[in-house]
Amino acid sequence: MNPLHPDCHFCKLLDDLTGVSIVYHDAHLVVIFEQNEATDCHAVLVPRAHAASLLDLPPETATRIMYVASLLEKAVPEVVGSTGLALWQSDPEMPEVGVDFHFHIHLVSHHEGDGRVVWLPTRESPPPEEVEPMVVRLRDHLRDTPPEGLRLSVVRRILEQRHIQGL
């Protein structure tokens, strides 16, 4: 665990991933399949390094997170039969997120008839025995993910510019 953030939920979780369904992981991030949610697929992309916002992440980590999110955007509809996805990140300044906010991105499937996804749709979670096969199928889609050294130069330059400009 990152000793600078002992009260951070995600730092604690990353320190001990026992019992967590991991869809993907590398040196930059872990993708966790959230169970017990009101949808059939809710993945959370969490950087290994503690950072309060996207702008606090090193550009290579931010690039990697968005790249893996784009791969999941292709994989999730195939795996769960959804018609689309909601992808969002909460603002660390929101009072309900607590003091030690750890940047993370939610990726939630939605289906025809769910309406606009503001938080979570009202779809039932899959039963526990269906979760691991879904996680395995999502992993299969990410199996050919290019190595971490891959440079997405355009995205990286934009993130570096914003980081330098303090945007």
VENHU-V495297 format. One record per residue. PHI is phi in whole degrees, -180 to 180 (NA if undefined). OMEGA is omega in radians with two decimals (999 if undefined). NEAR is the number of other ideal C-beta (glycine too) atoms within 10 Angstrom. Layout:
phi: [PHI,PHI]
omega: [OMEGA,OMEGA]
near: [NEAR,NEAR]
This chain:
phi: [NA,-69,-64,-77,-133,-68,-99,-83,-56,-73,-62,-64,-63,-67,-72,-142,-91,-58,81,-96,-84,-98,-83,-158,-156,-153,-67,-99,-152,-129,-107,-107,-89,-81,-99,63,-108,-90,-155,-84,-150,-135,-106,-122,-96,-123,-70,-68,-82,-72,-150,-77,-147,-57,-70,-87,-81,-62,-54,-67,-73,-61,-62,-64,-60,-69,-65,-65,-60,-67,-67,-67,-62,-80,-77,-59,-59,-67,-76,-108,75,-79,-97,-178,-138,-111,-127,-154,-138,-85,-77,-66,-84,-70,-60,-75,-86,91,-80,-95,-76,-116,-50,-161,-120,-96,-127,-125,-75,-140,-125,-53,95,-71,78,-69,-87,-98,-128,-123,-68,-96,-97,-71,-66,-70,-64,-51,-70,-95,-69,-61,-60,-65,-61,-63,-66,-65,-58,-58,-67,-96,-56,-94,-60,-58,-58,-60,-71,-57,-104,-99,-57,-66,-62,-61,-62,-62,-64,-64,-58,-65,-65,-66,-79,71,-78]
omega: [3.07,-3.06,3.13,-3.08,-3.08,3.13,-3.11,3.14,-3.07,3.07,3.10,-3.13,-3.14,3.11,3.14,-3.09,3.12,3.09,-3.12,3.08,-3.09,3.11,-3.06,3.01,3.01,-3.09,-3.07,-3.01,3.01,3.06,-3.06,3.04,-3.14,3.06,3.13,3.08,-3.09,3.11,-3.12,3.08,3.07,3.10,3.11,3.13,-3.02,3.07,3.11,3.13,3.11,3.08,-3.10,-3.10,3.09,-3.11,3.12,3.14,2.98,-3.10,-3.14,3.09,3.11,3.11,-3.11,-3.14,-3.12,3.11,3.13,3.08,3.14,3.08,3.11,3.12,3.06,-3.01,-3.01,3.13,3.10,-3.06,-3.05,3.12,3.14,3.13,3.13,-3.10,2.93,-3.14,3.13,3.13,-3.13,3.14,-3.14,3.14,3.14,-3.06,-3.07,-3.12,3.09,-3.01,-3.07,-3.11,3.12,-3.13,3.05,3.13,3.06,3.04,-3.04,3.11,2.98,-3.03,3.08,3.14,3.13,-3.06,3.13,-3.11,3.11,3.03,3.12,3.07,-3.10,3.10,-3.12,3.02,3.04,3.08,-3.08,-3.10,3.11,-3.06,-3.07,3.07,3.09,3.13,3.13,3.13,3.08,3.09,3.14,3.12,-3.10,-3.07,-3.08,3.11,-3.14,-3.11,-3.08,-3.11,-3.13,3.13,3.02,-2.91,-3.10,3.14,-3.12,3.14,3.12,3.14,3.10,3.10,-3.13,-3.14,-3.14,-3.11,3.14,3.13,999]
near: [14,16,6,9,17,11,9,20,15,22,20,15,17,22,11,9,12,5,6,13,19,12,25,22,16,14,10,20,25,20,25,23,20,18,16,8,18,13,22,22,28,21,26,18,24,21,23,16,17,19,18,17,13,18,14,16,22,15,18,18,21,26,23,24,22,16,18,23,17,12,17,25,13,11,20,25,17,11,19,19,11,20,11,15,20,18,17,11,13,13,9,17,9,9,6,5,14,12,9,18,21,22,23,18,21,18,21,26,24,21,15,8,8,18,9,7,16,8,9,16,22,8,19,10,16,16,8,10,7,12,18,12,11,18,21,12,15,23,16,11,17,17,7,7,14,10,6,13,6,11,10,17,8,9,15,15,12,14,22,15,11,14,16,9,8,6,8]
